[in-house]
Amino acid sequence: MEELNYAKVYSDRLAQAFPYTLNFGALYATPNNGRYRFRNGKTIELPVINTTGRTDVDRDSISAPGRNYENMWEEKPLTNQRKWSTLIHPQDIDQTDYAASISNITQVFNNEHKFPEMDAYTVSKIYRDFTALGLQPLKTEVTADNVLSLFDDMMADMTDMCVPVCGRVLYVTPAVMKLLKSSASVSRSLDVRNCGGEVNRTVTVLDGVSVVEVPSSLMKTVYDFTDGWKPANNAEQIEMLLIHPESVITPVSYEFACLDEPSASTGGKYVYYEESFEDVFILNNRSDGISFVVKPAAGT
């Protein structure tokens, strides 16, 4: 078998899976990923255009035309470069479809390691960019009494900053989801006609906003990615993240995904290796579309 790079086919299959397998899949489906350009495969260039406002017309005179906009570029270099490799027994390879073999072999790795790592990186990188811009999360204990008022305040603040209501997503920990379910102020439409008499109490929409429950281990402020992922010792617990997907960009650039033939040096096994650039960035001029509630550290 000739050594081939299956990066394009493999990355296309992963891209199709992201909205369904990642807890933050909606952020990987942001329209921004198709709007901006790569430069040298490692830097995203974002056009930033500022214009003046409209003015009154004087019907009796002509004003001199002038340039009323500025066009600049905001560069975002991708820094999160990751790799993984494994030996594969020849019996596990479908020689008629090597791309399918790669997908099958990496399924457990993707589901148990890569996808959770991407979730952890996503939320922590957004938090890092958020605080780097001088923005501050709300640090308070979330209770049944204040969970809805916190949500209302976050929504109102975004609306005041002209963030579109349509498309906002609320990510919460299981503990906060439990509070939402038990809150007397949350009204639900319960339909048992088509579910065998079972009542589904899951809160999936709140005031038109999609609500996504995320494991608390994947809602930390900082992680250690030395080998896979784990919460850092100084990590704080993110309880709620209200975000508009158009506030971020989540580029994934698979540069290499290769399956090598068995050889004496590999003990008669195939060798699979993948390497990618992927990153998450806040669009600086859309940071108003992001709001965090973080649990206060013990003793504060």
Secondary structure, 3 states (H helix, E strand, C coil): CCCEECHHHHHHHHHHHHHHHCCCHHHHCCHHHHCCEEECCCEEEEEEEEECCCCCCCCCCCCCCCCCEEEEEEEEECCCEEEEEEEECHHHCCCCCHHHHHHHHCHHHHHHHHHHHHHHHHHHHHHHHHHHCCCCCEECCCCCCCHHHHHHHHHHHHHHCCCCCCCCEEEECHHHHHHHHHCCCCCCCCCCCCCCCCCCCCCCEECCEEEEECCHHHCECCEECCCCCEECCCCCEEEEEEECHHHEECCEEEEEEEEECCCHHHCCCEEEEEEEEECCEECHHHHHHEEEEECCCCCC
